[in-house]
Amino acid sequence: MNTGIQDAYNLGWKLALVIKGRAPFGLLNTYEEERLPVARTVLNQTGSNQKLFISNHPILRFFRERVLVPLMEIPAVTDAIVYRGSELGIKYRGTALARSHEVPLMQTTLLPKRESERASVVDRLRFHRAPHAGDRAPDARYRDAATGLPTTLFDQFRGPHFTLLLFDGLAYTEAGYARLSSVARRVGELCGEEVEARIMVSGNARPATLDRDGAALLDPDHEAHKLYGASAQSLYLVRPDGYVGFRSQPVEEEPLLWYLGELFASVAPLRRTAGGTQGGVL
């Protein structure tokens, strides 16, 4: 059941974009790339479980009755089995739609300098430990800057749209907020309702220097920033099925638009040429 639900959601948003003429037909190829390995794993695991639980072989029966059954009475083991069965830990790292952009380590500072948006080595390590492209985007609590009401990231992800999370980091500079606003506006102009941008503010109130009218989400306890390794400015593009498609530290417009150019026909003119650093995947 869990496999079927994820199969349907994975194919559904891709098929919708292609049918509407918003994405190239090649996007559908990524369905098999991402989901076929999952199907194989599930079938292999099901076969192994069946042999283990119904076999009359003396060794397997001894292992089942004397080892496996007592282990399953341990809450931590039961939780691990349930988590595995839910398939919430599935990852698509290394596939065509999983991309990351990071500046070379030599261009970072050794320690954080909060008067600057430049990432440090410490920031990079935090970002490295955070969800990668191809991972399921985790949930986090925050407050809506417009209403002040508490809500969650999963509430933002719900629906057939992509969600662009633009984290301000911990520097709070005017130039930094201007950059986030510029990226959000540009993506809105090119992608329309297909991508909803959210600026993640690590504070209790909307900054006066944030000149964009779009949605801002307040993260006063830095829960989301810590979870996403965003102590320096970072962005995550979350797909309609809840997986991270693209992530970047620092926030730069060109790599994001190049990625979107492979997804959406409206952004196609922004694709890099054959002489660029990466080739098209769709």
N, C-alpha and C positions, 0 to 999 in steps of 0.2 A: 504493500500500500504506500509506504513512504517513498519507495523508488518511483512508483507510478505518478505520485503527486509532483515530485521534483522533475520527472520527465516532462510532464504536461506544462509546468510553469516555465521550464527552460526553453521548450520549443514555442510556447505560446507567445511570449513577448517578441521573439525573433520573427515568427510567422506574421504577427500583426504589423510589424514595421515593413516587412517586405510587401505584404498585400497592399498596404497604404502607399507604397512607392517611396517610403521614407528611408529605406535601406537597400543595398544591393542584394541580389539573390544569393550571393556567396555567403551571406551571414548564416544561412541555414546549414551550411557545412559544419559550423561550430557545434551544432547540436550533437552530432555523432561523436565528434572529437571529445566533448566533455562528458557525455552520458554513457557511451558504449563501455568505457573502462569500468564505470560504476556497475553496469548491468553484469559484466563478467565477474566482478568481485562478489556481487550478491549471489549469483548462481553458484560460484565455487564455494562460498561460505555456507549456503543452504545445503549443498551436497555433503560437505564435511559435517555439518550439524546433524543431518539425517543419519549418517553412518555412525556418529558418536552416540546418538540417543536411542537408536533402535537396534544396534548391532548386538548379537549374542556372543561375540568373540570374548573369551575370558578376560583378556587384558583390557579391552575397551570397557567391558562391563564393570571390572574392578575400578578403573579410573573414573567412570561415571558415578558409581555409587559411593566410593570411598574418598574421592578427591573433589570432583566437580560439584556434587550436591552440597557438601559442607561449605565449599567456597561460595556458593550462591546464596548462602544465608548471611554472608558478610555484606552490610549495606554498601560499602565502597565498590565491591565487585558487582553487586546488582545494579548500582548506578552506572557503572562503566558499560555493562551489557545493554542497559536501556538506551544510553547515549549512542552506542554503536548502532543499535537497531533503528534509532530515530534518523540516522544519517545526517545529523546536523554538523558533523565534523568533516564532511566531504569537501575536498579542495580541488580547484581547477588550475593550480599553479603550473606555469610553463605552457599553457595553451594559448591559442591565437588571441583571445580576448583579454588575457591577463597581462597588463603592462605596468611598468613602474618607471619613474624618472627621478634620478638623484644626481646631484652635482658630485664631481670627484671629491674624495676625502681631503685632498690637498687644498681644496678651496674653502674648507671649513675652518673655524677657529677652534682652539683647544678647549676652552671653557665658554659657557654661555655668557654673552654680553647683551643684557636685556635692553640696552639703549639702541640695539641694532636688530634687524630681522635676520641677519646672517646666522645660519645654523652652525652649531658647534659639534665637536666629536661626540659629546654626550648626547646632544639632540639626535644625531645620526644613529647612535646605538639604541636609543629609545624607539626611533622610527623603525629600525630593523627588527625589533622585538614585537612591533605592532602587527595587526593584520596585514597580510601581503595581498597583492593582486591575485585574484583567484580564490581567496578565502571568503567565508561567509562573514558579512559585516556584523559586528556585535551590537547589541543594544546598549543604550545609556540614557540616563535621565537628565533633563534640563528644563528650563523655563522659557516660554515664548516671550520674546522681548516686547511684543505688541500688547499681549493680554496679561502677562505675568503668570499665566497658568502653567502648572507642571505638566509635562508630557514626556514622551520617549522618542528615541530615534526610529524605532519600529513604526511609530505612528507616521513619521515622515516618509518612510520607505513604502508604506502601503499604497498600492495602485500600480498602474501600467507605465509609470514614468521612471526615468533615471533620477537619482538624487545626487547633487553635487554638494559635498560638505567642504566648506572653505574655513579652515581653522586659523585663527589669528595668532596662535602661539602665545608667548608670555611677554612680548616686547611692547605691544600697544602703541605702535608708532603711527603717526598720521600717514606717512608714505605706505606703511603696511596695509592700513585699511583702504587706502586709495587703490592699491593693487588688487585687493580682494573684490572691491566694488567693480573695478574695471573688468576683471575676469567674469564675474557674475553677469554683468550687463552684456558682454560680448557673447557669452554662451546663450543667453536669452534671445539675443537678436538672431543667432544662427539656428538654434534648435527649437525655439518656441516652447510649447508645452511638453515636449518630449523630455526635457531636462529641467528639474526644479532646483535652483541654487539656494543654499542655506549657509549663511555666515555664522560660524560658531565663535561666540564671544566668551572669553575666559574672564567674566566679571559679572557684577550684579545689575548692570544697566547698559543700555545701548550706548556706545561711545558717540560723543558729539562729532567726532571726526569721520564717522561712518556715513558717507553721503548717499548711500543707496537706499531706495525706498523698499526694497525687497525684504524677505523674511530674515530676521536675525534671531538666533537661539542663544540664550544665556546659560553659561556653564560655570557658575560661581565656585563650585567645589572642584572644578577641573576634572570631573569624572570622565567625561567624553575625551578631553584632551589627553589624559593619561592613558586611556584605553586605546586610543588611536596613535599614541606616540607623537603627539603634536605639540611638544614644548616649543618648537619653532614653527613658523608658518608652513602648513601642509594642506594638501587637498586629497579627497577621496571621491571617486565617481562610483556610486553604488548602482548596480543594475536593477531592473524591475524584479528579478528573482532574489534580490537580497545579497548578491555576491559583489565583491569589489572588482570592478573592471579595470580601473586605472587609479594609480595613486602617485603623488609627487611631493617631494620636499627638496627645494622650496616650491612656492607657488609660481609657476611660469605659464604664460598663456600659450605659447607655441606648441609645446609637447601635448598639452591637453587638446588643443584644436586639431592637431595631427591625428590623435586617437579618435576624436569625434568624427573626423573626416573619413575614417574607415568605416564608421557605423552609419552615418547619415548622409543621404544624397545631397541635402542642402548645404553640407559643409565640404562636399567633395572637392571644390576648387582649392581648398587649403591643404590637400594631401601633398606630402613631400614628393619631389621628383625621384626618378630612379637613382640619382646620385646622392640622395639623402642618407642619413645614418641608418634608417630602417626601411624595409620594403613593405608594400601592402600585404595584408593577410586575407582580405576579402575579395 
